[in-house]
């Protein structure tokens, strides 16, 4: 466990540990996490509120004295996974912010963002497995393993969850421009949708609504996207009538990234009037779904029951179904899912009965029964919707797929009328959905639209899977001909389209007009090209199509591309869409003036960008998008075709009883660390026994080897964490990772046979005849080189910082001269001790000398790497904390526009009284910020150095404001009262003790 988590208190819980077959499996913290997650879930199921920490409290701050990060994550996930009706948007957004911060700041590894994605997935499975502790224990153990951020473990878990590794720079071109949330036909509420999009690695998202959008849902979606750093646009889908087809357009207003901007747009009278005109469409859709429900009750339910051989369930009540839908727009997807929920118990029972019957059958009877079981267990909501709720099964009902007089009148408008009413109102994208359209349809629509259609939805995964995009390739040719700007090319493509549409005489006048005015068609898109949009049309419900998210392969790390080649091809689909892509790198000049010596160095060749912040990314050549050839887009979501027996079951989840008692992945950490040490000690001891040249090394060589390694690990950890200038609140042993120590002892033990037997004895002495007496430089050089390669190799496997890996690879250059010095010093000791044959003894100690010098150099190199690691962690902590403080100070400035805050803070009691009267929330959060700063100062390695680096880099007035705000820590009575009233929750005693003992000392140290 890292020093970060050791600063947290250890939580105890009631209840007996969950039973498992082997007592050495799992850690106490695994049982604690399972029990407390189940307690949270039970409380929520009983409608008891789950209190959440205030958003101002930093995950690496004083809240660590009151609760474990895993428990705070669990609480947030429980709230996020609930249905749309439970809780409310504000509660979900609060939980999302807490979860986002916890997973990012709880982990500090080379794969920080990827580790955060894995932690969310594990916690989701842990919560969904409630209250089955046997299923939760392995997940809890994997969660605690993942927190360490070891790349090997994280990549294994990414593979299990079918997640592709994303670049830590988070510059991948991952998107989905057509998804749905629970307010239309999707399953997830807006906050949950955004969270899952981030977990998949999506950076750009377009969420589609029908005919109108609820302002509260839009606000929740945009606020959630801002928390997770996802660029989200909202599209509203409208329909119009083109000859004998219904055409779908998606209106996507631009420059509405903030919730306020979008809601203000919805409330504009001209736009509100259009949305109100389309409101009857949603009413008609609801009645249409109810007609389907009645048809199901009257004729379909009995037929399906007969086919499956199950009892006929009771009829579905309309009121119950509408209550299930809630505030969402009803759809046939909701009805199919509701029907499935009513049938699932009957199907499972019938499946179990048939399986019992199969045990007594054979031959043809067995095959027939097996087929019946397969049909039962393959039933999913998609099947119900396609077979029983579609036009073929309900020919007497009117479906909104073709123009009909019974449809709402506004759906029968011409396309140009819809376009003319929407596009002039606000800058927007008007996207044409190509489902069911031919190239003739699109050509006519582009001509009649007069340039108002800005994008074609060139590829919709759900529609492509269902065979509705047969004409995507010829439509794409038309699009490219328009964008290329060549009249000759455009004429050739248009004439080909016209020839193929000759059987439709009604269109010929339109086509002739287009051919006669091709420059006009081209002129419509001379300034802004006809763009493309690609999406999955994901609802998070389908069992037949891939889920949300697409990514360009070139923007993924090499490890992700390698993992794709090993995956099941059915789970990862490569789309037949290709777009040229290019990389770029930007260099941002420093915000503040650089020192004179850096400015001088920048004049030298190759150092012109010294001190600049570099940002790399990917760009798309959008006009090159081509359909029909080998693509470079792959799906991020898999196909959830698991059927009734695995519905809502964690992926590949084993119970504790199913896990082998000898599976090292789940063995108790103390046991596994002990086994690692033994596994390292035995080959080391064997190596010294095998050589057997000097009794001291024969009996104590392995112990000496381990002592050198242990001392080096402790020294580098203390140096890296700044232990020699540490606070007394953080004792030296908290800087040491004991699991990392055990790994180091394992690998160093394995290195003894390699260096002592294979290299020194067999290779150098026996084969080449080289000894320390003959050529000390050669002996120490070869041993050091082999040791460096070996150490760097296992450093990569263990996922250590790259500075340590690179440094260890080249540390032989430093360790060789040090080996010579240590060898000479040891030789003099042997001589002074009057030992016989001191040169022979030195030859026998060659590997020990090389090991000692190598570890001295390693302590410096890896200590420096640890130091940089801790500094990056603290810089990340302080960057986010300072951003929060600046927001708080800005609110204070607005509350006192005519006063000087710095002077007011010289009288903290008076300032607190005035601030509390104006805004109690701002006052309380100011205290939380200062308590966080104080906690980091005392408990976080390298915090003081990072604090002064950060605060000295900001303008003087901001520096004065932050330092002046610390005067609030003098308010002992007020802070104690706030803590007693629940500022940090119920378990605040350690935080209160810490504050009362250290705040005076802290303020004095800041003054120094």
Secondary structure, 3 states (H helix, E strand, C coil): CCHHHHCCCCCCCCCCCCCCCCCCECCHHHHHHHHHHHHHHHHHHCCCCCCCCCCCCCCCCHHHHCCCHHHHHHHHHHHHCCCCCCCCHHHHHHHHHHHHHHHHHCCCCCCHHHHHHHHHHHHHHHHHCCCCHHHHHHHHHHHHHHHCCCHHHHHHHHHHCCCCCCCCCCCCCEEEEEECCCCCCCCCCHHHHHHHHHHHCCCEEEEEEECCCCHHHHHHHHHHHHHHCCEEEEEEEEEEEECCEEEEEEEEECCCCCHHHHHHHHHCHHHHHHHHHHHHHHHHHHHHHHHHHHHHHHHHHHHHHHHHCCCCCCCCCHHHHHHHHCCCCCCHHHHHHHHHHHHHHHHHHHHHHHHHHHCCCCHHHHHHHHHHHHHHHCCCHHHHHHHHCCCCCCCCCCCCCCCCCCCCHHHHCEHHHHHHHHCCCCCEEEEEECCCCCHHHHHHHHHHHCCCCCEEEEEEHHHHHCCCCCCHHHHHHHHHHHHHCCHHHHHHHHHHHHHHCCCCHHHHHHHHHHHHCHHHHHHHCCCCCCEEEEECCECCCCCCCCCCCEEEHHHCCHHHHHHHHHCCCCCCCEECEEEEEEEEEEEECCCCCCCHHHHHHCCCCCCCCCCCEEEEEEEEEEEEEEECCCCCEEECCCCCCCCHHHCCCCCCCCCHHHCCCCCHHHECHHHHHHHHHHHHHHHHHHHHHHHCCCHHHHHHHHHHHHHHHHHHHHHHHHHHHCHHHCCCCCCHHHHCCHHHHHHHHHHHHHHHHHHHHHHHHHHHHHHCCCCHHHHHHHHHHHHHHHHHHHHHHHHHHHCCCHHHHHHHHCCHHHHHHHHHHHHHHHHHHHHHCCCCCHHHHHHHCHHHHHHHHHHHHHHHHHHHHHHHHHHHHHHHHHHHHHHHHHHHHHHHHHHCCCCCHHHHCCCHHHHHHHHHHHCHHHHHHHHHHHHHHHHHHHHCCCHHHHHHHHHCCCCHHHHHHHHHHHHHHHCHHHHHHHHHCCCCCCCCHHHHHHHHHHHHHHHHHHHC
